[in-house]
Amino acid sequence: MPTSNETPNRHDVIIIGAGIIGCAIALSMTRKGYKTLNVDALPAAGYGSTSSSAAVIRTYYSTRDGTAMALEGYHDWKNWQAYLETEDAGELAHFIETGTLVMKTASDNYQKHVLEHADALGIPYEHWSADRITQELPGYNLDCFAPAKTMDDDDFGMPTGGALQGGVFFPAGATSRSANRRPQPEGCGSQAWGAVPLQDQDCQDSGREQPCHRCSH
């Protein structure tokens, strides 16, 4: 529990890192009454791996625990203003419900385990054929490009034969777009030093998770 004899330079918890995970930990702990300090080698929050995030909010992972955590996070993102307990919504990250599409490939057993977790947790999904994918996402390339090649290979970016036969569409999926300024949540007692709080490769080696813009708004 937090100590009662706090001093300005005393912290109950020191958190290494000030990316999305470190800042989320700080926010949760300060809400429980702890005084926290984030320490990061970089000059501001989110400068590390968080800065390279694709901003995809998905509800499927290869483990049951990971899937359950993702589902909880999806609802937090969907109600972001309430989660941050702030009255000012103007500068918050925007939640854009798009759904997400993940491809079926042999190396991931055609999403067998992912779908088992979704069934167990009541997460809705749809099986999409190759025709359905090209109908919903005109211009999507279903050619296979594996194995991966380096950019200096003469065949870099060239299809290697075969094509994806379908995927799984998860309606509970989204992307987020951040405003330029990230306000600190009201009543947040966290402090950051050096920062201020804030998938299978058979056919495609990147970009397997595709937001579906048929339901964006």
TIRO-2110 file (N, C-alpha, C; in Angstrom, 1 decimal):
// TIRO-2110
0.8, -1.2, 0.0, N, 1, A
0.0, 0.0, 0.0, CA, 1, A
0.9, 1.2, 0.0, C, 1, A
0.4, 2.4, -0.5, N, 2, A
1.1, 3.6, -0.5, CA, 2, A
1.5, 4.0, 0.9, C, 2, A
2.7, 4.6, 1.0, N, 3, A
3.1, 5.1, 2.3, CA, 3, A
2.5, 6.4, 2.7, C, 3, A
2.3, 6.7, 3.9, N, 4, A
1.7, 8.0, 4.4, CA, 4, A
2.6, 9.1, 4.5, C, 4, A
3.9, 8.8, 4.7, N, 5, A
4.9, 9.9, 4.9, CA, 5, A
5.6, 10.2, 3.6, C, 5, A
4.9, 10.6, 2.6, N, 6, A
5.4, 10.9, 1.3, CA, 6, A
6.2, 12.2, 1.3, C, 6, A
7.3, 12.3, 0.6, N, 7, A
8.1, 13.5, 0.4, CA, 7, A
8.1, 13.8, -1.1, C, 7, A
8.4, 15.0, -1.6, N, 8, A
8.4, 15.3, -3.0, CA, 8, A
9.2, 14.4, -3.8, C, 8, A
10.4, 13.9, -3.3, N, 9, A
11.3, 13.1, -4.1, CA, 9, A
11.1, 11.6, -3.9, C, 9, A
10.1, 11.2, -3.2, N, 10, A
9.9, 9.8, -2.8, CA, 10, A
8.8, 9.3, -3.8, C, 10, A
9.1, 8.0, -4.3, N, 11, A
8.1, 7.4, -5.1, CA, 11, A
7.9, 5.9, -4.6, C, 11, A
6.7, 5.5, -4.7, N, 12, A
6.4, 4.1, -4.2, CA, 12, A
6.8, 3.1, -5.3, C, 12, A
6.7, 3.5, -6.5, N, 13, A
7.0, 2.5, -7.6, CA, 13, A
7.8, 3.2, -8.7, C, 13, A
8.9, 2.6, -9.2, N, 14, A
9.7, 3.1, -10.3, CA, 14, A
9.4, 2.2, -11.5, C, 14, A
9.0, 2.7, -12.6, N, 15, A
8.6, 1.9, -13.7, CA, 15, A
9.6, 2.1, -14.8, C, 15, A
10.3, 1.1, -15.3, N, 16, A
11.2, 1.2, -16.4, CA, 16, A
10.5, 1.2, -17.7, C, 16, A
10.6, 2.4, -18.4, N, 17, A
9.9, 2.5, -19.7, CA, 17, A
8.7, 3.4, -19.6, C, 17, A
8.6, 4.2, -20.7, N, 18, A
7.5, 5.2, -20.7, CA, 18, A
6.7, 5.1, -22.1, C, 18, A
6.6, 3.8, -22.6, N, 19, A
5.8, 3.6, -23.7, CA, 19, A
4.4, 3.3, -23.3, C, 19, A
3.6, 2.7, -24.2, N, 20, A
2.2, 2.5, -23.9, CA, 20, A
2.0, 1.6, -22.7, C, 20, A
2.9, 0.6, -22.5, N, 21, A
2.8, -0.3, -21.4, CA, 21, A
3.2, 0.4, -20.1, C, 21, A
4.3, 1.0, -20.1, N, 22, A
4.8, 1.7, -18.9, CA, 22, A
3.9, 2.8, -18.4, C, 22, A
3.3, 3.5, -19.4, N, 23, A
2.4, 4.6, -19.0, CA, 23, A
1.0, 4.0, -18.5, C, 23, A
0.6, 2.9, -19.1, N, 24, A
-0.6, 2.3, -18.6, CA, 24, A
-0.5, 1.8, -17.2, C, 24, A
0.7, 1.2, -16.9, N, 25, A
1.0, 0.7, -15.6, CA, 25, A
0.9, 1.9, -14.6, C, 25, A
1.6, 3.0, -15.0, N, 26, A
1.6, 4.2, -14.1, CA, 26, A
0.2, 4.7, -13.8, C, 26, A
-0.6, 4.8, -14.9, N, 27, A
-1.9, 5.3, -14.7, CA, 27, A
-2.7, 4.4, -13.7, C, 27, A
-2.7, 3.1, -13.9, N, 28, A
-3.4, 2.2, -13.1, CA, 28, A
-2.9, 2.2, -11.6, C, 28, A
-1.6, 2.4, -11.4, N, 29, A
-1.1, 2.4, -10.1, CA, 29, A
-1.4, 3.7, -9.4, C, 29, A
-1.3, 4.8, -10.1, N, 30, A
-1.7, 6.1, -9.4, CA, 30, A
-3.1, 6.1, -9.0, C, 30, A
-4.0, 5.5, -9.8, N, 31, A
-5.4, 5.4, -9.4, CA, 31, A
-5.6, 4.6, -8.1, C, 31, A
-4.6, 3.7, -7.8, N, 32, A
-4.7, 3.0, -6.5, CA, 32, A
-4.0, 3.7, -5.4, C, 32, A
-3.5, 4.9, -5.7, N, 33, A
-2.9, 5.7, -4.6, CA, 33, A
-1.4, 5.7, -4.6, C, 33, A
-0.7, 5.0, -5.5, N, 34, A
0.7, 5.0, -5.5, CA, 34, A
1.3, 6.2, -6.3, C, 34, A
2.4, 6.6, -5.8, N, 35, A
3.2, 7.7, -6.5, CA, 35, A
4.2, 7.0, -7.3, C, 35, A
4.1, 7.2, -8.7, N, 36, A
5.0, 6.5, -9.6, CA, 36, A
6.0, 7.4, -10.3, C, 36, A
7.0, 6.8, -10.8, N, 37, A
8.0, 7.5, -11.6, CA, 37, A
8.4, 6.6, -12.8, C, 37, A
8.2, 7.1, -14.0, N, 38, A
8.6, 6.3, -15.2, CA, 38, A
10.0, 6.8, -15.6, C, 38, A
10.9, 5.9, -15.8, N, 39, A
12.3, 6.2, -16.2, CA, 39, A
12.5, 5.6, -17.6, C, 39, A
12.9, 6.4, -18.5, N, 40, A
13.1, 6.0, -19.9, CA, 40, A
14.3, 6.6, -20.5, C, 40, A
15.0, 5.9, -21.3, N, 41, A
16.3, 6.3, -21.9, CA, 41, A
16.1, 7.4, -23.0, C, 41, A
14.8, 7.4, -23.5, N, 42, A
14.5, 8.3, -24.6, CA, 42, A
13.9, 9.6, -24.1, C, 42, A
13.8, 10.7, -24.9, N, 43, A
13.5, 12.0, -24.4, CA, 43, A
12.0, 12.3, -24.1, C, 43, A
11.1, 11.4, -24.6, N, 44, A
9.7, 11.6, -24.4, CA, 44, A
8.9, 10.3, -24.4, C, 44, A
7.7, 10.3, -23.9, N, 45, A
6.9, 9.1, -23.9, CA, 45, A
6.6, 8.6, -25.3, C, 45, A
6.6, 7.3, -25.4, N, 46, A
6.3, 6.7, -26.7, CA, 46, A
7.3, 6.8, -27.8, C, 46, A
8.6, 7.1, -27.5, N, 47, A
9.6, 7.2, -28.5, CA, 47, A
10.2, 5.9, -28.9, C, 47, A
9.9, 4.8, -28.1, N, 48, A
10.5, 3.5, -28.4, CA, 48, A
9.7, 2.7, -29.3, C, 48, A
9.4, 1.5, -29.0, N, 49, A
8.7, 0.6, -29.9, CA, 49, A
7.2, 1.1, -30.1, C, 49, A
6.7, 1.8, -29.1, N, 50, A
5.4, 2.4, -29.2, CA, 50, A
5.2, 3.3, -30.4, C, 50, A
6.3, 4.0, -30.7, N, 51, A
6.2, 4.9, -31.9, CA, 51, A
6.1, 4.2, -33.2, C, 51, A
6.4, 2.9, -33.2, N, 52, A
6.3, 2.1, -34.4, CA, 52, A
5.0, 1.3, -34.5, C, 52, A
4.1, 1.6, -33.5, N, 53, A
2.9, 0.8, -33.5, CA, 53, A
2.1, 1.0, -34.7, C, 53, A
1.4, 0.0, -35.2, N, 54, A
0.5, 0.1, -36.3, CA, 54, A
-0.8, 0.7, -36.0, C, 54, A
-1.1, 0.9, -34.6, N, 55, A
-2.3, 1.4, -34.1, CA, 55, A
-3.5, 0.5, -34.5, C, 55, A
-3.3, -0.8, -34.6, N, 56, A
-4.3, -1.8, -34.8, CA, 56, A
-4.8, -2.3, -33.5, C, 56, A
-6.1, -2.1, -33.3, N, 57, A
-6.8, -2.6, -32.1, CA, 57, A
-7.5, -3.9, -32.4, C, 57, A
-7.0, -5.1, -32.0, N, 58, A
-7.5, -6.4, -32.4, CA, 58, A
-7.9, -7.2, -31.2, C, 58, A
-8.7, -8.2, -31.5, N, 59, A
-9.3, -9.0, -30.4, CA, 59, A
-8.9, -10.5, -30.6, C, 59, A
-7.8, -10.8, -31.2, N, 60, A
-7.4, -12.1, -31.4, CA, 60, A
-5.8, -12.3, -31.2, C, 60, A
-5.5, -13.3, -30.5, N, 61, A
-4.0, -13.6, -30.3, CA, 61, A
-3.9, -15.1, -30.2, C, 61, A
-2.7, -15.6, -30.1, N, 62, A
-2.4, -17.0, -30.2, CA, 62, A
-2.6, -17.7, -28.8, C, 62, A
-2.8, -17.0, -27.7, N, 63, A
-3.0, -17.5, -26.4, CA, 63, A
-4.3, -17.1, -25.9, C, 63, A
-4.9, -17.9, -24.9, N, 64, A
-6.2, -17.5, -24.4, CA, 64, A
-6.1, -16.2, -23.5, C, 64, A
-5.0, -16.2, -22.7, N, 65, A
-4.8, -15.0, -21.8, CA, 65, A
-4.6, -13.7, -22.7, C, 65, A
-3.8, -13.9, -23.7, N, 66, A
-3.6, -12.7, -24.6, CA, 66, A
-4.8, -12.2, -25.3, C, 66, A
-5.7, -13.2, -25.7, N, 67, A
-6.9, -12.8, -26.3, CA, 67, A
-7.9, -12.1, -25.4, C, 67, A
-8.0, -12.7, -24.1, N, 68, A
-8.8, -12.1, -23.1, CA, 68, A
-8.4, -10.6, -22.8, C, 68, A
-7.1, -10.4, -22.7, N, 69, A
-6.5, -9.1, -22.4, CA, 69, A
-6.8, -8.1, -23.6, C, 69, A
-6.7, -8.7, -24.8, N, 70, A
-7.0, -7.8, -26.0, CA, 70, A
-8.4, -7.4, -26.1, C, 70, A
-9.3, -8.3, -25.7, N, 71, A
-10.7, -8.0, -25.7, CA, 71, A
-11.1, -7.0, -24.7, C, 71, A
-10.5, -7.1, -23.5, N, 72, A
-10.7, -6.0, -22.5, CA, 72, A
-10.1, -4.7, -23.0, C, 72, A
-8.9, -4.7, -23.6, N, 73, A
-8.4, -3.5, -24.1, CA, 73, A
-9.2, -2.9, -25.2, C, 73, A
-9.8, -3.7, -26.0, N, 74, A
-10.7, -3.2, -27.1, CA, 74, A
-11.8, -2.3, -26.5, C, 74, A
-12.4, -2.8, -25.4, N, 75, A
-13.5, -2.1, -24.8, CA, 75, A
-13.0, -0.8, -24.1, C, 75, A
-11.8, -0.8, -23.6, N, 76, A
-11.2, 0.4, -23.0, CA, 76, A
-11.0, 1.4, -24.1, C, 76, A
-10.4, 1.0, -25.3, N, 77, A
-10.2, 1.9, -26.4, CA, 77, A
-11.5, 2.5, -26.9, C, 77, A
-12.5, 1.6, -26.9, N, 78, A
-13.8, 2.1, -27.5, CA, 78, A
-14.5, 3.1, -26.6, C, 78, A
-14.2, 3.1, -25.3, N, 79, A
-14.7, 4.0, -24.3, CA, 79, A
-13.5, 4.8, -23.7, C, 79, A
-12.6, 5.3, -24.6, N, 80, A
-11.4, 5.9, -24.2, CA, 80, A
-11.5, 7.1, -23.2, C, 80, A
-12.5, 8.0, -23.5, N, 81, A
-12.7, 9.1, -22.6, CA, 81, A
-13.1, 8.7, -21.2, C, 81, A
-14.0, 7.7, -21.1, N, 82, A
-14.4, 7.2, -19.8, CA, 82, A
-13.2, 6.5, -19.1, C, 82, A
-12.4, 5.8, -19.9, N, 83, A
-11.3, 5.1, -19.3, CA, 83, A
-10.3, 6.1, -18.7, C, 83, A
-10.1, 7.2, -19.4, N, 84, A
-9.1, 8.2, -18.9, CA, 84, A
-9.7, 9.1, -17.8, C, 84, A
-11.1, 9.0, -17.7, N, 85, A
-11.8, 9.8, -16.7, CA, 85, A
-11.5, 11.3, -16.9, C, 85, A
-11.6, 11.8, -18.2, N, 86, A
-11.4, 13.2, -18.5, CA, 86, A
-12.6, 13.7, -19.1, C, 86, A
-12.9, 15.0, -18.9, N, 87, A
-14.0, 15.7, -19.5, CA, 87, A
-13.7, 16.2, -20.9, C, 87, A
-12.4, 16.4, -21.2, N, 88, A
-12.0, 17.0, -22.5, CA, 88, A
-11.7, 15.9, -23.5, C, 88, A
-12.6, 15.8, -24.5, N, 89, A
-12.4, 14.7, -25.5, CA, 89, A
-11.7, 15.2, -26.7, C, 89, A
-11.6, 16.5, -26.8, N, 90, A
-11.1, 17.1, -28.1, CA, 90, A
-9.7, 16.7, -28.5, C, 90, A
-8.8, 16.4, -27.6, N, 91, A
-7.4, 16.1, -27.9, CA, 91, A
-7.1, 14.6, -27.7, C, 91, A
-8.1, 13.8, -27.5, N, 92, A
-7.9, 12.4, -27.3, CA, 92, A
-7.7, 11.6, -28.6, C, 92, A
-7.0, 10.5, -28.5, N, 93, A
-6.9, 9.6, -29.6, CA, 93, A
-8.3, 9.2, -30.1, C, 93, A
-8.5, 9.1, -31.4, N, 94, A
-9.8, 8.7, -32.0, CA, 94, A
-9.9, 7.2, -32.2, C, 94, A
-11.0, 6.6, -31.7, N, 95, A
-11.2, 5.2, -32.0, CA, 95, A
-12.0, 5.1, -33.2, C, 95, A
-11.5, 4.4, -34.2, N, 96, A
-12.2, 4.2, -35.5, CA, 96, A
-12.5, 2.7, -35.8, C, 96, A
-13.7, 2.4, -35.6, N, 97, A
-14.1, 1.0, -35.7, CA, 97, A
-14.1, 0.6, -37.2, C, 97, A
-13.2, -0.4, -37.5, N, 98, A
-13.0, -0.8, -38.9, CA, 98, A
-13.3, -2.4, -39.0, C, 98, A
-13.1, -3.1, -37.9, N, 99, A
-12.9, -4.5, -38.0, CA, 99, A
-11.5, -4.8, -38.5, C, 99, A
-11.1, -6.1, -38.3, N, 100, A
-9.8, -6.5, -38.7, CA, 100, A
-9.9, -7.8, -39.5, C, 100, A
-9.0, -8.0, -40.4, N, 101, A
-9.0, -9.2, -41.3, CA, 101, A
-7.6, -9.8, -41.1, C, 101, A
-7.6, -11.1, -40.7, N, 102, A
-6.3, -11.8, -40.6, CA, 102, A
-6.4, -13.0, -41.6, C, 102, A
-5.3, -13.2, -42.3, N, 103, A
-5.3, -14.3, -43.3, CA, 103, A
-5.1, -15.7, -42.8, C, 103, A
-5.7, -16.6, -43.5, N, 104, A
-5.5, -18.0, -43.1, CA, 104, A
-4.3, -18.6, -43.9, C, 104, A
-3.3, -19.1, -43.2, N, 105, A
-2.2, -19.8, -43.9, CA, 105, A
-1.9, -21.1, -43.2, C, 105, A
-1.1, -21.9, -44.0, N, 106, A
-0.8, -23.3, -43.4, CA, 106, A
0.1, -23.2, -42.2, C, 106, A
1.0, -22.2, -42.1, N, 107, A
1.9, -22.1, -41.0, CA, 107, A
1.2, -21.8, -39.7, C, 107, A
0.0, -21.1, -39.8, N, 108, A
-0.7, -20.8, -38.5, CA, 108, A
-1.9, -21.7, -38.4, C, 108, A
-1.9, -22.9, -39.1, N, 109, A
-3.0, -23.9, -39.1, CA, 109, A
-4.3, -23.3, -39.4, C, 109, A
-4.3, -22.3, -40.3, N, 110, A
-5.5, -21.6, -40.8, CA, 110, A
-6.3, -21.0, -39.6, C, 110, A
-5.5, -20.5, -38.6, N, 111, A
-6.1, -19.7, -37.5, CA, 111, A
-6.9, -20.6, -36.5, C, 111, A
-6.6, -21.9, -36.5, N, 112, A
-7.4, -22.9, -35.7, CA, 112, A
-7.4, -22.5, -34.2, C, 112, A
-6.2, -22.2, -33.7, N, 113, A
-6.1, -21.9, -32.2, CA, 113, A
-6.7, -20.5, -31.9, C, 113, A
-6.5, -19.6, -32.9, N, 114, A
-7.1, -18.2, -32.7, CA, 114, A
-8.6, -18.3, -32.6, C, 114, A
-9.2, -19.1, -33.5, N, 115, A
-10.7, -19.3, -33.5, CA, 115, A
-11.2, -20.0, -32.3, C, 115, A
-10.4, -21.0, -31.8, N, 116, A
-10.8, -21.7, -30.5, CA, 116, A
-10.9, -20.7, -29.4, C, 116, A
-9.9, -19.8, -29.3, N, 117, A
-10.0, -18.8, -28.2, CA, 117, A
-11.2, -17.8, -28.4, C, 117, A
-11.4, -17.4, -29.7, N, 118, A
-12.5, -16.6, -29.9, CA, 118, A
-13.9, -17.2, -29.5, C, 118, A
-14.0, -18.5, -29.9, N, 119, A
-15.2, -19.2, -29.5, CA, 119, A
-15.4, -19.3, -28.0, C, 119, A
-14.3, -19.5, -27.3, N, 120, A
-14.4, -19.7, -25.8, CA, 120, A
-14.7, -18.3, -25.2, C, 120, A
-14.3, -17.2, -25.8, N, 121, A
-14.6, -15.9, -25.2, CA, 121, A
-15.7, -15.2, -25.8, C, 121, A
-16.4, -15.8, -26.7, N, 122, A
-17.6, -15.2, -27.3, CA, 122, A
-17.3, -14.0, -28.3, C, 122, A
-16.1, -14.1, -28.9, N, 123, A
-15.7, -13.0, -29.8, CA, 123, A
-16.2, -13.4, -31.2, C, 123, A
-17.0, -12.5, -31.8, N, 124, A
-17.6, -12.8, -33.1, CA, 124, A
-16.6, -12.7, -34.3, C, 124, A
-16.8, -13.5, -35.3, N, 125, A
-15.9, -13.5, -36.5, CA, 125, A
-16.6, -14.1, -37.7, C, 125, A
-16.1, -13.8, -38.8, N, 126, A
-16.7, -14.3, -40.1, CA, 126, A
-15.6, -14.9, -40.9, C, 126, A
-15.8, -16.0, -41.6, N, 127, A
-14.9, -16.6, -42.6, CA, 127, A
-15.1, -15.9, -43.9, C, 127, A
-14.0, -15.4, -44.4, N, 128, A
-14.1, -14.7, -45.7, CA, 128, A
-13.3, -15.5, -46.8, C, 128, A
-14.0, -15.8, -47.9, N, 129, A
-13.3, -16.4, -49.0, CA, 129, A
-12.4, -15.4, -49.7, C, 129, A
-11.6, -15.9, -50.7, N, 130, A
-10.8, -14.9, -51.5, CA, 130, A
-11.6, -14.0, -52.2, C, 130, A
-12.8, -14.5, -52.8, N, 131, A
-13.7, -13.6, -53.5, CA, 131, A
-14.3, -12.5, -52.6, C, 131, A
-14.6, -12.9, -51.4, N, 132, A
-15.2, -11.9, -50.5, CA, 132, A
-14.2, -10.8, -50.1, C, 132, A
-12.9, -11.3, -50.0, N, 133, A
-11.9, -10.3, -49.6, CA, 133, A
-11.7, -9.3, -50.7, C, 133, A
-11.6, -9.7, -52.0, N, 134, A
-11.4, -8.8, -53.0, CA, 134, A
-12.7, -7.9, -53.3, C, 134, A
-13.8, -8.5, -52.9, N, 135, A
-15.0, -7.7, -53.0, CA, 135, A
-15.1, -6.5, -52.0, C, 135, A
-14.7, -6.9, -50.7, N, 136, A
-14.7, -5.9, -49.7, CA, 136, A
-13.5, -4.9, -49.7, C, 136, A
-12.4, -5.5, -50.2, N, 137, A
-11.1, -4.7, -50.3, CA, 137, A
-10.6, -4.7, -51.7, C, 137, A
-11.2, -4.0, -52.6, N, 138, A
-10.7, -3.9, -54.0, CA, 138, A
-9.2, -3.6, -54.0, C, 138, A
-8.5, -4.3, -54.9, N, 139, A
-7.0, -4.1, -55.0, CA, 139, A
-6.2, -4.8, -54.0, C, 139, A
-6.8, -5.6, -53.1, N, 140, A
-6.0, -6.4, -52.2, CA, 140, A
-5.3, -7.5, -52.9, C, 140, A
-4.0, -7.6, -52.7, N, 141, A
-3.2, -8.6, -53.4, CA, 141, A
-3.1, -9.9, -52.6, C, 141, A
-3.7, -11.0, -53.1, N, 142, A
-3.7, -12.3, -52.4, CA, 142, A
-2.6, -13.2, -52.9, C, 142, A
-1.6, -12.7, -53.7, N, 143, A
-0.5, -13.5, -54.1, CA, 143, A
0.4, -13.8, -52.9, C, 143, A
1.1, -15.0, -53.0, N, 144, A
2.1, -15.4, -52.0, CA, 144, A
3.4, -14.7, -52.3, C, 144, A
4.1, -14.3, -51.2, N, 145, A
5.4, -13.7, -51.4, CA, 145, A
6.5, -14.3, -50.6, C, 145, A
6.2, -15.4, -49.8, N, 146, A
7.1, -16.1, -49.0, CA, 146, A
8.0, -17.0, -49.9, C, 146, A
9.2, -17.3, -49.4, N, 147, A
9.9, -16.8, -48.2, CA, 147, A
10.4, -15.4, -48.4, C, 147, A
10.6, -14.7, -47.3, N, 148, A
11.0, -13.3, -47.3, CA, 148, A
12.3, -13.1, -48.1, C, 148, A
12.4, -12.0, -48.7, N, 149, A
13.6, -11.6, -49.4, CA, 149, A
14.1, -10.2, -48.9, C, 149, A
15.4, -10.0, -49.0, N, 150, A
15.9, -8.7, -48.6, CA, 150, A
15.7, -7.7, -49.7, C, 150, A
15.8, -6.4, -49.4, N, 151, A
15.4, -5.4, -50.4, CA, 151, A
16.5, -5.4, -51.5, C, 151, A
17.7, -5.9, -51.3, N, 152, A
18.6, -5.9, -52.4, CA, 152, A
18.5, -7.1, -53.3, C, 152, A
17.6, -8.0, -53.1, N, 153, A
17.3, -9.1, -53.9, CA, 153, A
16.6, -8.6, -55.2, C, 153, A
17.0, -9.1, -56.3, N, 154, A
16.4, -8.7, -57.6, CA, 154, A
14.9, -9.1, -57.6, C, 154, A
14.5, -10.1, -56.9, N, 155, A
13.2, -10.6, -56.9, CA, 155, A
12.4, -10.1, -55.7, C, 155, A
12.9, -9.1, -55.0, N, 156, A
12.2, -8.5, -53.9, CA, 156, A
10.9, -7.9, -54.3, C, 156, A
9.8, -8.3, -53.6, N, 157, A
8.5, -7.8, -54.0, CA, 157, A
7.8, -8.5, -55.1, C, 157, A
8.4, -9.6, -55.6, N, 158, A
7.8, -10.4, -56.6, CA, 158, A
7.1, -11.6, -56.0, C, 158, A
5.9, -12.0, -56.6, N, 159, A
5.2, -13.2, -56.1, CA, 159, A
6.0, -14.4, -56.3, C, 159, A
5.8, -15.4, -55.4, N, 160, A
6.6, -16.6, -55.5, CA, 160, A
5.7, -17.8, -55.9, C, 160, A
4.4, -17.6, -56.2, N, 161, A
3.5, -18.6, -56.6, CA, 161, A
2.5, -19.0, -55.6, C, 161, A
1.3, -19.3, -56.0, N, 162, A
0.3, -19.6, -55.1, CA, 162, A
-0.5, -18.3, -54.6, C, 162, A
-1.6, -18.5, -53.9, N, 163, A
-2.3, -17.4, -53.4, CA, 163, A
-3.1, -17.8, -52.2, C, 163, A
-3.4, -16.8, -51.4, N, 164, A
-4.2, -17.0, -50.2, CA, 164, A
-5.6, -17.3, -50.6, C, 164, A
-6.2, -18.2, -49.8, N, 165, A
-7.5, -18.7, -50.1, CA, 165, A
-8.6, -18.1, -49.3, C, 165, A
-8.3, -17.3, -48.3, N, 166, A
-9.3, -16.7, -47.5, CA, 166, A
-8.7, -16.2, -46.2, C, 166, A
-9.6, -15.6, -45.3, N, 167, A
-9.2, -15.1, -44.1, CA, 167, A
-10.3, -15.1, -43.1, C, 167, A
-10.1, -14.5, -41.9, N, 168, A
-11.1, -14.4, -40.9, CA, 168, A
-11.3, -12.9, -40.5, C, 168, A
-12.5, -12.5, -40.6, N, 169, A
-12.8, -11.1, -40.3, CA, 169, A
-13.4, -11.0, -38.9, C, 169, A
-12.8, -10.1, -38.1, N, 170, A
-13.3, -9.8, -36.8, CA, 170, A
-13.9, -8.5, -36.7, C, 170, A
-15.3, -8.4, -36.6, N, 171, A
-15.9, -7.1, -36.5, CA, 171, A
-15.4, -6.2, -35.3, C, 171, A
-15.1, -6.8, -34.2, N, 172, A
-14.6, -6.1, -33.1, CA, 172, A
-13.1, -5.8, -33.3, C, 172, A
-12.8, -4.8, -34.1, N, 173, A
-11.5, -4.4, -34.4, CA, 173, A
-11.5, -2.9, -34.8, C, 173, A
-10.3, -2.3, -34.6, N, 174, A
-10.3, -0.8, -34.9, CA, 174, A
-8.9, -0.3, -35.1, C, 174, A
-8.8, 0.9, -35.4, N, 175, A
-7.5, 1.6, -35.4, CA, 175, A
-7.7, 2.9, -34.6, C, 175, A
-6.6, 3.5, -34.2, N, 176, A
-6.7, 4.7, -33.4, CA, 176, A
-5.8, 5.8, -34.1, C, 176, A
-6.3, 7.0, -34.0, N, 177, A
-5.6, 8.1, -34.5, CA, 177, A
-5.4, 9.1, -33.4, C, 177, A
-4.1, 9.5, -33.1, N, 178, A
-3.8, 10.4, -32.0, CA, 178, A
-3.8, 11.8, -32.4, C, 178, A
-4.3, 12.7, -31.5, N, 179, A
-4.1, 14.1, -31.7, CA, 179, A
-2.7, 14.5, -31.5, C, 179, A
-2.3, 15.7, -31.8, N, 180, A
-0.9, 16.1, -31.6, CA, 180, A
-0.5, 16.2, -30.2, C, 180, A
-1.5, 16.6, -29.3, N, 181, A
-1.2, 16.8, -27.9, CA, 181, A
-1.8, 15.7, -27.1, C, 181, A
-1.1, 15.0, -26.2, N, 182, A
-1.7, 14.0, -25.4, CA, 182, A
-1.9, 14.6, -24.0, C, 182, A
-3.1, 14.9, -23.5, N, 183, A
-3.2, 15.5, -22.2, CA, 183, A
-3.1, 14.4, -21.1, C, 183, A
-2.5, 14.8, -20.0, N, 184, A
-2.4, 13.8, -18.9, CA, 184, A
-3.8, 13.7, -18.2, C, 184, A
-4.2, 12.4, -17.9, N, 185, A
-5.6, 12.3, -17.3, CA, 185, A
-5.7, 13.1, -16.0, C, 185, A
-6.9, 13.6, -15.8, N, 186, A
-7.2, 14.4, -14.6, CA, 186, A
-6.9, 13.5, -13.3, C, 186, A
-6.2, 14.2, -12.4, N, 187, A
-5.9, 13.5, -11.1, CA, 187, A
-4.8, 12.5, -11.2, C, 187, A
-4.1, 12.5, -12.3, N, 188, A
-3.0, 11.5, -12.5, CA, 188, A
-1.8, 11.9, -11.7, C, 188, A
-1.3, 11.1, -10.8, N, 189, A
-0.2, 11.5, -9.9, CA, 189, A
1.1, 10.9, -10.4, C, 189, A
1.1, 10.4, -11.6, N, 190, A
2.4, 9.8, -12.0, CA, 190, A
3.3, 10.8, -12.5, C, 190, A
4.6, 10.5, -12.5, N, 191, A
5.6, 11.4, -13.0, CA, 191, A
6.6, 10.6, -13.9, C, 191, A
7.1, 11.2, -14.9, N, 192, A
8.0, 10.5, -15.8, CA, 192, A
9.3, 11.3, -15.9, C, 192, A
10.4, 10.6, -15.8, N, 193, A
11.7, 11.2, -15.9, CA, 193, A
12.3, 10.9, -17.3, C, 193, A
12.4, 11.8, -18.1, N, 194, A
12.8, 11.5, -19.5, CA, 194, A
11.6, 11.3, -20.4, C, 194, A
10.4, 11.4, -19.8, N, 195, A
9.2, 11.2, -20.6, CA, 195, A
8.0, 11.7, -19.8, C, 195, A
7.0, 11.9, -20.5, N, 196, A
5.7, 12.3, -19.9, CA, 196, A
4.6, 11.3, -20.2, C, 196, A
3.7, 10.8, -19.3, N, 197, A
2.8, 9.8, -19.6, CA, 197, A
1.9, 10.1, -20.8, C, 197, A
1.6, 9.4, -21.2, N, 198, A
0.7, 9.3, -22.4, CA, 198, A
-0.7, 8.8, -22.1, C, 198, A
2.0, -11.5, -38.2, N, 199, A
1.6, -12.7, -37.5, CA, 199, A
1.6, -13.9, -38.4, C, 199, A
2.0, -15.4, -38.9, N, 200, A
2.3, -16.5, -39.8, CA, 200, A
2.8, -15.9, -41.1, C, 200, A
3.6, -16.6, -41.7, N, 201, A
4.4, -16.0, -42.8, CA, 201, A
4.4, -16.8, -44.1, C, 201, A
3.4, -17.6, -44.3, N, 202, A
3.4, -18.4, -45.5, CA, 202, A
3.3, -17.6, -46.8, C, 202, A
2.4, -16.6, -46.7, N, 203, A
2.1, -15.9, -48.0, CA, 203, A
2.4, -14.4, -47.9, C, 203, A
2.4, -13.9, -46.7, N, 204, A
2.7, -12.5, -46.5, CA, 204, A
3.6, -12.3, -45.3, C, 204, A
4.7, -11.6, -45.5, N, 205, A
5.6, -11.4, -44.4, CA, 205, A
5.4, -10.1, -43.6, C, 205, A
4.4, -9.4, -44.0, N, 206, A
4.1, -8.2, -43.2, CA, 206, A
2.7, -7.8, -43.6, C, 206, A
2.1, -7.0, -42.7, N, 207, A
0.8, -6.4, -43.1, CA, 207, A
-0.4, -7.4, -43.1, C, 207, A
-0.3, -8.5, -42.3, N, 208, A
-1.3, -9.5, -42.3, CA, 208, A
-2.6, -9.0, -41.7, C, 208, A
-2.5, -8.1, -40.8, N, 209, A
-3.7, -7.6, -40.1, CA, 209, A
-4.1, -6.4, -40.9, C, 209, A
-5.2, -6.5, -41.5, N, 210, A
-5.7, -5.4, -42.4, CA, 210, A
-7.0, -4.8, -41.9, C, 210, A
-7.0, -3.5, -41.5, N, 211, A
-8.3, -2.9, -41.2, CA, 211, A
-9.3, -3.0, -42.4, C, 211, A
-10.5, -3.3, -42.1, N, 212, A
-11.5, -3.4, -43.2, CA, 212, A
-12.3, -2.1, -43.2, C, 212, A
-12.2, -1.3, -44.2, N, 213, A
-12.8, 0.0, -44.2, CA, 213, A
-14.3, 0.0, -44.6, C, 213, A
-14.9, -1.1, -44.8, N, 214, A
-16.3, -1.1, -45.2, CA, 214, A
-17.1, -0.5, -44.0, C, 214, A
-16.6, -0.6, -42.8, N, 215, A
-17.5, -0.1, -41.7, CA, 215, A
-16.8, 1.0, -41.0, C, 215, A
-15.9, 1.7, -41.6, N, 216, A
-15.2, 2.8, -41.0, CA, 216, A
-16.1, 4.1, -41.0, C, 216, A
-15.9, 5.0, -40.1, N, 217, A
-16.7, 6.2, -40.1, CA, 217, A
-15.9, 7.3, -39.5, C, 217, A
END
